[in-house]
């Protein structure tokens, strides 16, 4: 999360294990916090984050694929007892996906295509779930859906 009132610190909740038991609920298990500060050492001109092993959970209510996210909340704690909390409530308007602009227009175009393909894949995955496609048939279903 990037606080517009604080131009020197960025906090990132990070994890690899996620769960989506319902269409409108996504959970991510937090395993580390990435803490960036303008005072950190730089690589290629950008501050490198310090990594704090942490445990916690982020929960997203709503559906990212159809751009309707109603809330996001994250809670984590590191080994030193420091707590990290984040909470967001939507006003009901559709979300906007924003990208960091890359100076190279070729790279920017490739990134935009990759994001669009990912969103399309998420929509097709949702459609497969709604239509009751069996797990063994989902890959074929998603590929066919993305071709259409």
PyMOL commands that set and color helices and strands:
alter all, ss='L'
color gray80, all
select helices_A, chain A and resi 105-130+135-147
alter helices_A, ss='H'
color red, helices_A
select strands_A, chain A and resi 9-14+17-22+25-37+42-43+46-47+50-63+68-78+83-89
alter strands_A, ss='S'
color yellow, strands_A
deselect
rebuild
show_as cartoon
